[in-house]
Amino acid sequence: MLCVRATPCETYETVEPSPVARIEIVHVDVDVDVGVDWAARTVSSLTRVTMLRMLTMLTMLRTELNSVKRKLGRDGGLSLATLRKARAFVSGLIKARVLLARIGGRGHGVRVNGRLVVRNDGRMTIGRDTVLRGIPTAVELATGPNGSLEIGTGAIINSGASICAYGDMVIGARALIGPHVMINDTSFHDLYDRSVVPDAINVVIEDDVWIGAKASILPGVRIGRGAVVSAHSLVNRDVEPFTIVSGVPAAQIAKLNPKKFVSPTSPAKTGDR
């Protein structure tokens, strides 16, 4: 049985902020059972609207909760560290359901840890198992009226990252976006008429790219597969696959050997889990 404690009146930032209950696991056993018992215990402290919303989300999360049960082990022996991981995992799934409810597409297993600000005036798609980690600073995702933002499978976007698409922007599978990275496909203000937003120039970040903390990716840039952008870099031109760039503006400082790159489909090395 999964027992859940809910505390109301915590607000997460969206375009239209609304109160969302905080969900906390207080006990985990072998079977997953959500809904009736939890609703009976918390009906006095939650508003009717919030209650219906949370019951709907918990029903939709049955698949994810079953996966949590499998990850917790089959012998029933649960450590405190495991319980904390389970609580964080389920909490992240629930936040993703709430804060990303209005985007165009969200894959299975997307998680939001901490704060997230979303403004979706265009189209936004987030691939499965992506993690948005807004701790301590919110992650910001935005699209303009004709913008399209596509984030691939298994990407990790860290605290304070700001990503805005007024054109077509693609962030590939397993991309690692460091803290306070900025990725924009427009400069937002014309040099001579600051009330005019310049046309967007598409940005593409291919699979397995690693962008270090506080780097800035300017409009029109394409970063090739497996490339690394060093922290604090300003990228204003294309980056070749499997290269390391650094500086302002960013320039190539090293090449990586693609044959040594470990992809998700590569056989695990000895000692890997």
Rosetta silent file (secondary structure, phi, psi, omega in degrees, C-alpha in Angstrom):
SEQUENCE: MLCVRATPCETYETVEPSPVARIEIVHVDVDVDVGVDWAARTVSSLTRVTMLRMLTMLTMLRTELNSVKRKLGRDGGLSLATLRKARAFVSGLIKARVLLARIGGRGHGVRVNGRLVVRNDGRMTIGRDTVLRGIPTAVELATGPNGSLEIGTGAIINSGASICAYGDMVIGARALIGPHVMINDTSFHDLYDRSVVPDAINVVIEDDVWIGAKASILPGVRIGRGAVVSAHSLVNRDVEPFTIVSGVPAAQIAKLNPKKFVSPTSPAKTGDR
SCORE:     score description
SCORE:     0.000 S_00000001
   1 L     0.000  142.106  177.804    0.000    0.000    0.000 S_00000001
   2 E  -109.634  111.321  178.130    1.177    3.524   -0.768 S_00000001
   3 E   -96.041  135.489 -173.550    0.139    6.021    1.888 S_00000001
   4 E  -125.512  135.506  173.211    0.302    9.671    0.903 S_00000001
   5 E  -107.482  130.218 -177.712    0.258   12.843    3.001 S_00000001
   6 E  -117.320  132.709  177.676   -0.945   15.994    1.220 S_00000001
   7 E  -119.731  121.095 -174.957   -0.347   19.561    2.387 S_00000001
   8 E   -80.042  175.798  168.162   -2.307   22.313    0.562 S_00000001
   9 E    74.477   21.939  168.073   -1.459   25.902   -0.341 S_00000001
  10 E   -99.827  126.993 -175.425    1.952   25.475   -1.958 S_00000001
  11 E  -107.520  128.618  174.157    1.995   27.350   -5.257 S_00000001
  12 E  -103.127  147.749 -174.096    4.213   26.431   -8.181 S_00000001
  13 L   -80.381  127.586  169.543    4.850   28.991  -10.894 S_00000001
  14 L  -136.408 -172.991  176.006    3.050   28.648  -14.220 S_00000001
  15 L   -62.739  -38.139  176.355    1.612   31.232  -16.579 S_00000001
  16 L  -122.294   91.442 -175.533   -1.493   31.149  -14.398 S_00000001
  17 L   -57.602  140.550  177.438   -0.361   30.173  -10.862 S_00000001
  18 E  -145.981  149.267 -178.715   -2.746   27.939   -8.966 S_00000001
  19 E   -67.308  134.429  179.669   -2.524   26.171   -5.587 S_00000001
  20 E  -132.199  133.452 -178.497   -1.284   22.612   -5.842 S_00000001
  21 E   -69.055  146.126  174.271   -1.040   20.162   -2.983 S_00000001
  22 E   -89.287  129.031 -177.142    2.401   18.852   -1.989 S_00000001
  23 E  -103.516  131.504 -178.071    2.510   15.062   -2.103 S_00000001
  24 E  -136.743  126.317  176.784    4.740   13.191    0.301 S_00000001
  25 E   -75.173  129.031  177.125    5.190    9.428    0.675 S_00000001
  26 E  -114.783  -13.121  177.149    5.048    8.396    4.312 S_00000001
  27 E  -161.134  139.478  177.578    4.900    4.632    3.895 S_00000001
  28 E  -131.000  130.455  173.798    5.487    2.172    1.063 S_00000001
  29 L  -124.772 -165.664 -170.877    4.542   -1.498    1.010 S_00000001
  30 L   -71.035  -38.612 -174.969    4.344   -4.073   -1.757 S_00000001
  31 L   -94.251  146.686  176.634    0.969   -3.076   -3.273 S_00000001
  32 L   -98.322  120.718 -178.819    0.133    0.250   -4.897 S_00000001
  33 L  -143.103  108.142 -178.299   -3.245    1.558   -3.759 S_00000001
  34 L  -124.247  153.589  172.446   -4.184    5.200   -4.208 S_00000001
  35 L   122.538  -89.875 -166.231   -7.431    7.100   -4.089 S_00000001
  36 H   -64.685  -53.816 -177.886  -10.153    6.154   -1.612 S_00000001
  37 H   -62.676  -44.553 -179.768   -8.255    5.939    1.686 S_00000001
  38 H   -61.530  -43.144 -178.772   -6.127    8.968    0.884 S_00000001
  39 H   -63.353  -41.086 -178.913   -9.190   11.013   -0.158 S_00000001
  40 H   -63.605  -36.320 -177.522  -11.044   10.148    3.032 S_00000001
  41 H   -77.031  -25.994 -171.533   -8.142   11.309    5.213 S_00000001
  42 H  -111.064   -0.160 -175.075   -7.507   14.597    3.416 S_00000001
  43 L   -60.662  -28.946 -178.504  -10.974   15.778    2.360 S_00000001
  44 L   -73.849  -20.641 -174.694  -11.172   18.135    5.329 S_00000001
  45 L  -108.273   -7.688 -179.797   -7.977   19.992    4.378 S_00000001
  46 L  -113.966  145.158  174.636   -8.245   20.233    0.591 S_00000001
  47 L   -69.592  159.114 -178.290  -10.633   22.264   -1.495 S_00000001
  48 H   -60.536  -41.596 -179.167  -12.986   20.319   -3.721 S_00000001
  49 H   -63.175  -46.290  179.394  -11.266   21.539   -6.898 S_00000001
  50 H   -63.444  -39.504  179.718   -7.806   20.585   -5.639 S_00000001
  51 H   -60.619  -48.580 -179.650   -9.103   17.211   -4.472 S_00000001
  52 H   -62.466  -38.699  179.331  -10.568   16.338   -7.867 S_00000001
  53 H   -63.513  -45.265 -177.173   -7.372   17.465   -9.577 S_00000001
  54 H   -69.813  -37.627  177.972   -5.154   15.354   -7.347 S_00000001
  55 H   -63.711  -39.750  177.830   -7.362   12.273   -7.617 S_00000001
  56 H   -62.540  -45.882 -179.346   -7.241   12.571  -11.400 S_00000001
  57 H   -64.333  -41.646 -178.576   -3.471   12.895  -11.377 S_00000001
  58 H   -65.281  -34.784  175.708   -2.988    9.976   -8.992 S_00000001
  59 H   -65.274  -42.292  179.696   -5.123    7.787  -11.229 S_00000001
  60 H   -67.274  -23.439 -176.526   -3.017    8.793  -14.251 S_00000001
  61 L   -89.019    6.778 -175.869    0.147    8.025  -12.270 S_00000001
  62 H   -57.448  -40.580  179.634   -0.722    4.380  -11.603 S_00000001
  63 H   -62.143  -46.620  179.792    1.768    3.163  -14.220 S_00000001
  64 H   -63.026  -39.142 -179.269    4.565    5.309  -12.792 S_00000001
  65 H   -66.273  -36.948  176.358    3.782    4.187   -9.232 S_00000001
  66 H   -64.091  -36.230  177.208    3.949    0.563  -10.281 S_00000001
  67 H   -67.370  -35.489  175.381    7.385    1.222  -11.762 S_00000001
  68 H   -61.633  -43.803  179.897    8.430    2.767   -8.443 S_00000001
  69 H   -58.073  -43.143  179.299    7.294   -0.362   -6.650 S_00000001
  70 H   -63.765  -39.049 -178.932    9.460   -2.506   -8.910 S_00000001
  71 H   -69.960  -25.329 -177.703   12.471   -0.252   -8.332 S_00000001
  72 L   -73.466  -10.112  177.308   12.050   -0.436   -4.552 S_00000001
  73 L   107.777  157.546 -174.624   12.926   -4.116   -4.574 S_00000001
  74 L  -102.415   -5.374 -177.938   11.102   -7.387   -4.389 S_00000001
  75 L   -97.475   -2.591  177.073   12.042   -8.520   -0.893 S_00000001
  76 L    82.632   -5.287  179.248   10.192   -5.739    0.951 S_00000001
  77 L   -85.420  111.991 -174.129   13.296   -4.449    2.712 S_00000001
  78 L  -119.377  125.112  176.724   13.333   -0.670    2.286 S_00000001
  79 L   -85.535  164.744  178.481   16.006    1.667    3.594 S_00000001
  80 H   -62.742  -38.846  178.885   15.366    5.294    4.530 S_00000001
  81 H   -62.358  -39.327  179.039   17.489    6.426    1.578 S_00000001
  82 H   -65.641  -41.712  178.629   15.354    4.313   -0.776 S_00000001
  83 H   -62.668  -39.497  178.450   12.153    5.794    0.635 S_00000001
  84 H   -65.260  -40.808  177.359   13.506    9.307    0.129 S_00000001
  85 H   -63.261  -41.013  179.391   14.391    8.517   -3.475 S_00000001
  86 H   -63.649  -42.206  178.736   10.924    7.083   -4.015 S_00000001
  87 H   -61.734  -45.617  179.811    9.309   10.186   -2.532 S_00000001
  88 H   -64.445  -38.942 -179.272   11.380   12.490   -4.757 S_00000001
  89 H   -63.017  -50.063 -178.021   10.658   10.322   -7.811 S_00000001
  90 H   -68.191  -40.672  177.665    6.872   10.336   -7.331 S_00000001
  91 H   -59.128  -41.438  178.450    6.807   14.013   -6.363 S_00000001
  92 H   -64.237  -38.236  177.478    8.675   14.867   -9.577 S_00000001
  93 H   -64.243  -42.232 -178.096    6.195   12.875  -11.671 S_00000001
  94 H   -67.502  -43.537  178.353    3.227   14.631  -10.065 S_00000001
  95 H   -60.260  -39.869  178.937    4.706   18.105  -10.533 S_00000001
  96 H   -62.109  -40.331  178.529    5.327   17.326  -14.195 S_00000001
  97 H   -60.789  -39.939 -176.765    1.682   16.325  -14.613 S_00000001
  98 H   -76.506  -54.333 -170.081    0.531   19.634  -13.102 S_00000001
  99 H   -76.363  -20.845 -179.297    2.994   22.148  -14.496 S_00000001
 100 L  -110.848   21.573 -175.409    3.206   20.650  -17.991 S_00000001
 101 L   -64.039  -27.902 -172.448   -0.500   19.895  -18.357 S_00000001
 102 L  -102.643    6.690  179.040   -0.996   22.446  -21.156 S_00000001
 103 L   -83.195  167.650 -174.171    1.947   21.679  -23.400 S_00000001
 104 L   -67.848  -36.422 -178.439    1.569   19.858  -26.696 S_00000001
 105 E  -158.538  138.779 -179.917    3.222   16.588  -25.712 S_00000001
 106 E  -139.231  123.507 -177.701    4.874   15.028  -22.676 S_00000001
 107 L   -76.764  168.554  178.316    6.494   11.628  -22.670 S_00000001
 108 L   -63.819  136.765  172.945    6.249    8.945  -20.011 S_00000001
 109 L    83.481    9.827  176.267    8.394    9.483  -16.916 S_00000001
 110 L   -67.493  135.899 -177.918    9.041   13.237  -17.253 S_00000001
 111 E  -126.865  146.145  174.397    9.932   14.704  -13.844 S_00000001
 112 E  -122.847  117.370  175.324   10.043   18.211  -12.382 S_00000001
 113 E  -110.715  124.180 -178.315   12.124   18.741   -9.243 S_00000001
 114 E    85.815 -141.729 -170.975   11.861   22.188   -7.679 S_00000001
 115 E  -101.796  145.404  178.579   10.497   25.182   -9.576 S_00000001
 116 E  -142.525  132.296  174.964    9.447   25.474  -13.205 S_00000001
 117 E  -114.110  123.826 -177.324    8.138   28.453  -15.164 S_00000001
 118 E  -123.923  129.602  170.573    6.342   27.632  -18.413 S_00000001
 119 E  -130.998  106.401 -173.736    5.002   30.020  -21.034 S_00000001
 120 E  -116.086   90.193  176.473    3.738   28.104  -24.027 S_00000001
 121 L   -94.777   -4.394  179.604    2.285   30.372  -26.702 S_00000001
 122 L  -122.249 -117.034  179.630    3.365   28.002  -29.461 S_00000001
 123 E  -133.140  136.047 -177.200    4.101   24.284  -29.370 S_00000001
 124 E  -136.982  132.081  178.540    6.181   22.406  -26.821 S_00000001
 125 E  -132.515  131.202  179.986    7.109   18.716  -26.688 S_00000001
 126 E  -122.971  123.381 -175.805    9.147   17.041  -23.947 S_00000001
 127 L   -73.032  163.910 -176.226   10.463   13.504  -24.453 S_00000001
 128 L   -61.446  149.614  175.538   10.153   10.665  -21.984 S_00000001
 129 L    64.547   14.550  174.542   12.368   10.460  -18.882 S_00000001
 130 L   -73.769  143.163  179.389   13.433   14.095  -19.172 S_00000001
 131 E  -119.086  127.426  175.652   14.287   15.772  -15.852 S_00000001
 132 E  -110.868  109.073 -170.898   13.751   19.494  -15.199 S_00000001
 133 E  -108.740   91.747 -178.126   15.645   20.352  -12.009 S_00000001
 134 E   -94.439   54.984  179.632   14.673   23.801  -10.731 S_00000001
 135 E  -126.071  120.114    1.057   16.561   23.710   -7.425 S_00000001
 136 E   -89.092  -10.407 -175.078   17.208   26.331   -6.113 S_00000001
 137 E  -106.628  141.065 -175.957   16.364   28.494   -9.156 S_00000001
 138 E   -62.710  144.118  167.129   13.444   27.867  -11.487 S_00000001
 139 E   -82.622  138.210  179.838   13.914   26.393  -14.956 S_00000001
 140 E  -117.439  125.364  175.120   12.232   28.561  -17.609 S_00000001
 141 E  -122.773  129.100 -177.587   10.720   27.131  -20.807 S_00000001
 142 E  -145.215  147.277  171.623    8.985   29.445  -23.271 S_00000001
 143 E  -131.102  143.545  174.239    7.674   29.489  -26.828 S_00000001
 144 L   -80.738 -179.633 -176.080    6.487   32.451  -28.879 S_00000001
 145 L   -56.013  -34.374  178.595    3.239   32.524  -30.899 S_00000001
 146 L  -112.751   16.796 -174.367    4.826   30.640  -33.826 S_00000001
 147 L   -86.261  156.823  177.378    7.531   28.915  -31.829 S_00000001
 148 E  -139.689  123.630  178.076    8.240   25.221  -31.435 S_00000001
 149 E  -119.283  120.648  179.021   10.388   23.704  -28.700 S_00000001
 150 E  -121.205  120.342  179.479   11.213   19.995  -28.862 S_00000001
 151 E  -112.415  127.771 -172.802   13.203   18.365  -26.064 S_00000001
 152 L   -79.491  178.826 -177.936   14.373   14.799  -26.656 S_00000001
 153 L   -62.484  135.265  170.844   14.318   11.666  -24.535 S_00000001
 154 L    69.935   17.520  177.050   16.293   11.613  -21.294 S_00000001
 155 L   -71.629  153.434  175.613   17.477   15.226  -21.357 S_00000001
 156 E  -126.124  121.623 -178.914   18.473   16.882  -18.069 S_00000001
 157 E  -118.279  121.834 -169.410   17.922   20.623  -17.671 S_00000001
 158 L   -96.706  175.860 -173.711   19.360   22.168  -14.539 S_00000001
 159 L   -48.810  131.181  173.172   18.613   25.033  -12.176 S_00000001
 160 L    79.081   -0.681  178.331   18.173   28.492  -13.661 S_00000001
 161 L   -65.273  140.840  179.899   18.328   27.399  -17.302 S_00000001
 162 E  -126.836  118.521 -175.303   16.314   29.654  -19.619 S_00000001
 163 E  -127.699  122.136 -176.814   15.189   28.277  -22.994 S_00000001
 164 E  -134.815  129.564 -178.511   13.031   30.294  -25.381 S_00000001
 165 E  -121.847  115.886  170.680   11.882   29.395  -28.893 S_00000001
 166 L  -101.246  -14.849  173.322   10.253   31.886  -31.258 S_00000001
 167 L  -116.951 -139.421  178.090   11.148   29.685  -34.241 S_00000001
 168 E  -102.696  117.689  179.319   11.926   25.964  -34.353 S_00000001
 169 E  -122.442  133.617  178.873   14.268   24.790  -31.608 S_00000001
 170 E  -124.856  129.052  172.268   15.361   21.193  -31.048 S_00000001
 171 E  -116.157  119.288 -168.971   17.255   19.890  -28.025 S_00000001
 172 L   -73.528  175.385  179.330   18.340   16.313  -28.649 S_00000001
 173 L   -62.180  140.573  174.854   18.106   13.146  -26.612 S_00000001
 174 L    61.608   19.921  175.095   20.227   12.900  -23.450 S_00000001
 175 L   -65.258  141.023  177.485   21.364   16.520  -23.708 S_00000001
 176 E  -111.511  113.109 -178.111   22.844   17.849  -20.458 S_00000001
 177 E  -108.590  114.757 -174.404   22.010   21.519  -19.879 S_00000001
 178 L   -74.235  174.831 -179.696   23.947   23.024  -16.966 S_00000001
 179 L   -60.845  137.388  173.283   22.812   25.604  -14.404 S_00000001
 180 L    61.135   28.249  172.720   21.918   29.088  -15.700 S_00000001
 181 L   -77.055  141.498  175.837   22.428   28.208  -19.360 S_00000001
 182 E  -116.596  127.668  177.560   20.614   30.505  -21.817 S_00000001
 183 E  -129.902  112.123 -178.504   19.399   29.203  -25.185 S_00000001
 184 E  -133.192  146.339  175.897   17.470   31.658  -27.386 S_00000001
 185 L  -106.166   10.992  173.982   16.692   31.774  -31.089 S_00000001
 186 L  -147.748  156.259  177.046   16.012   35.530  -31.117 S_00000001
 187 L   -89.495   -2.822  174.843   17.607   38.595  -29.527 S_00000001
 188 L    73.439  -25.475 -178.628   14.096   39.861  -28.564 S_00000001
 189 L  -137.392  128.856  173.145   14.860   43.514  -29.487 S_00000001
 190 L   -65.474  146.623 -177.190   15.814   45.104  -32.807 S_00000001
 191 L   -62.155  -32.988 -174.799   18.952   47.232  -32.549 S_00000001
 192 L  -105.624  -28.307  175.799   17.201   50.384  -33.804 S_00000001
 193 L  -123.895   95.932 -171.397   13.559   49.791  -32.837 S_00000001
 194 L   -68.937   -9.248  177.347   13.593   48.095  -29.450 S_00000001
 195 L   -85.656   -7.089 -177.730    9.831   47.430  -29.602 S_00000001
 196 L   -99.933  132.035  175.684   10.330   45.041  -32.557 S_00000001
 197 L   -91.463  119.336  179.934   11.216   41.378  -32.014 S_00000001
 198 L   -62.887  156.747  176.817   13.670   40.211  -34.735 S_00000001
 199 L   -59.885  143.079  178.474   12.904   37.094  -36.735 S_00000001
 200 L   -74.619  148.220  173.354   13.956   33.874  -35.052 S_00000001
 201 L  -121.038  119.464 -169.421   16.852   31.820  -36.425 S_00000001
 202 L   -55.272  142.485  177.171   16.468   28.130  -35.628 S_00000001
 203 E  -116.588  134.254  177.571   18.687   26.497  -33.007 S_00000001
 204 E  -129.003  123.782  174.179   19.539   22.784  -33.039 S_00000001
 205 E  -115.928  111.128 -172.479   21.317   20.982  -30.222 S_00000001
 206 L   -75.361  178.618 -176.651   21.925   17.399  -31.287 S_00000001
 207 L   -59.929  146.612  170.388   21.906   14.230  -29.165 S_00000001
 208 L    64.943   24.507  175.977   24.346   13.778  -26.253 S_00000001
 209 L   -82.045  142.913  178.950   25.491   17.401  -26.125 S_00000001
 210 E  -120.636  117.110  179.845   26.819   18.696  -22.785 S_00000001
 211 E  -112.325  119.735 -176.220   26.502   22.437  -22.127 S_00000001
 212 L   -74.215  169.305 -174.656   28.301   23.751  -19.033 S_00000001
 213 L   -56.469  137.833  172.223   27.029   26.230  -16.451 S_00000001
 214 L    63.255   18.836  172.970   26.212   29.805  -17.517 S_00000001
 215 L   -77.141  154.389  178.138   26.960   29.212  -21.188 S_00000001
 216 E  -122.851  130.512  178.567   24.918   31.164  -23.749 S_00000001
 217 E  -110.518  118.195 -174.421   23.753   29.727  -27.085 S_00000001
 218 L   -89.081  165.832 -178.893   22.883   32.434  -29.620 S_00000001
 219 L   -57.191  145.005  175.100   20.345   32.313  -32.491 S_00000001
 220 L    84.452    1.952 -175.307   21.192   30.221  -35.550 S_00000001
 221 L   -86.021  142.576  170.436   23.647   27.870  -33.812 S_00000001
 222 E  -123.841  123.716 -179.855   23.819   24.125  -34.423 S_00000001
 223 E  -108.367  120.500 -174.081   25.771   22.033  -31.919 S_00000001
 224 L   -71.448  163.327 -176.713   26.786   18.610  -33.222 S_00000001
 225 L   -55.576  136.109  173.532   26.284   15.279  -31.474 S_00000001
 226 L    73.861    4.237 -179.315   28.446   14.585  -28.438 S_00000001
 227 L   -73.679  158.243  178.442   29.965   18.078  -28.332 S_00000001
 228 E  -124.447  129.654  175.438   30.881   19.803  -25.068 S_00000001
 229 E  -108.839  118.301 -176.914   30.452   23.523  -24.414 S_00000001
 230 L   -67.191  157.590  179.582   32.571   24.721  -21.494 S_00000001
 231 L   -57.683  144.459  176.124   31.104   26.786  -18.669 S_00000001
 232 L    68.866   11.532 -179.037   30.649   30.542  -19.267 S_00000001
 233 L   -79.959  155.369  174.856   31.129   30.177  -23.032 S_00000001
 234 E  -117.623  109.455 -175.020   29.318   32.288  -25.636 S_00000001
 235 E   -98.039  113.283 -178.469   28.462   30.153  -28.679 S_00000001
 236 L  -120.158    8.467  178.007   27.754   32.259  -31.777 S_00000001
 237 L  -148.749  166.990 -176.779   28.629   29.744  -34.510 S_00000001
 238 L   -62.205  149.088  177.997   28.124   26.056  -35.267 S_00000001
 239 E  -116.598  128.257 -179.419   29.999   23.453  -33.228 S_00000001
 240 L   -69.346  151.600  176.924   31.250   20.277  -34.898 S_00000001
 241 L   -57.250  145.414  174.481   30.256   16.872  -33.441 S_00000001
 242 L    54.221   44.524  172.203   32.509   15.468  -30.699 S_00000001
 243 E  -125.155  159.134  175.320   34.456   18.668  -30.131 S_00000001
 244 E  -112.514  127.295  178.544   35.045   20.761  -27.006 S_00000001
 245 E  -120.321  153.247 -178.804   34.617   24.525  -27.303 S_00000001
 246 E  -156.739  153.803  172.751   35.333   27.256  -24.789 S_00000001
 247 L   108.294  178.776  178.424   35.599   31.028  -24.512 S_00000001
 248 L  -129.596  105.797   -8.101   33.905   34.249  -25.623 S_00000001
 249 L   -72.299  160.770 -175.803   33.254   33.708  -28.437 S_00000001
 250 L   -67.075  136.551  177.175   33.581   29.939  -28.131 S_00000001
 251 E  -133.755  155.336 -178.521   36.379   28.293  -30.109 S_00000001
 252 E   -67.433  131.633  177.387   37.475   24.675  -30.429 S_00000001
 253 E  -118.913  -14.017 -179.951   40.018   23.608  -27.822 S_00000001
 254 E  -164.814  160.456  174.748   39.930   19.809  -28.243 S_00000001
 255 E  -115.794  143.192  175.629   38.511   16.897  -30.231 S_00000001
 256 L   -98.727  154.283  177.629   36.837   13.838  -28.765 S_00000001
 257 L   -91.936  108.006 -178.274   37.244   10.309  -30.086 S_00000001
 258 H   -57.341  -27.996 -178.150   33.777    9.150  -31.223 S_00000001
 259 H   -67.856  -23.108 -179.788   34.895    5.504  -30.940 S_00000001
 260 H   -91.164   -8.683 -176.009   35.301    5.916  -27.170 S_00000001
 261 L   -70.174  132.038 -179.321   31.913    7.541  -26.700 S_00000001
 262 L   -96.161  112.262  178.025   29.514    5.379  -24.672 S_00000001
 263 L   -94.731  164.370 -179.352   25.998    5.547  -26.073 S_00000001
 264 L   -59.276  -22.491 -179.422   22.897    4.161  -24.326 S_00000001
 265 L   -92.611   -2.757 -179.997   22.983    1.152  -26.654 S_00000001
 266 L   -72.663  148.146  176.886   26.645    0.345  -25.933 S_00000001
 267 L   -62.579  142.638 -179.537   27.421   -2.773  -23.845 S_00000001
 268 L   -68.707  142.118  177.133   27.989   -1.964  -20.172 S_00000001
 269 L   -78.229  165.431  178.561   31.587   -1.987  -18.989 S_00000001
 270 L   -61.619  129.011  179.357   32.792   -4.200  -16.176 S_00000001
 271 L    92.707  -12.061  177.211   31.560   -2.816  -12.870 S_00000001
 272 L   -73.336  149.732  177.754   28.822   -0.647  -14.459 S_00000001
 273 L   -96.205    0.000    0.000   25.361   -0.932  -13.029 S_00000001
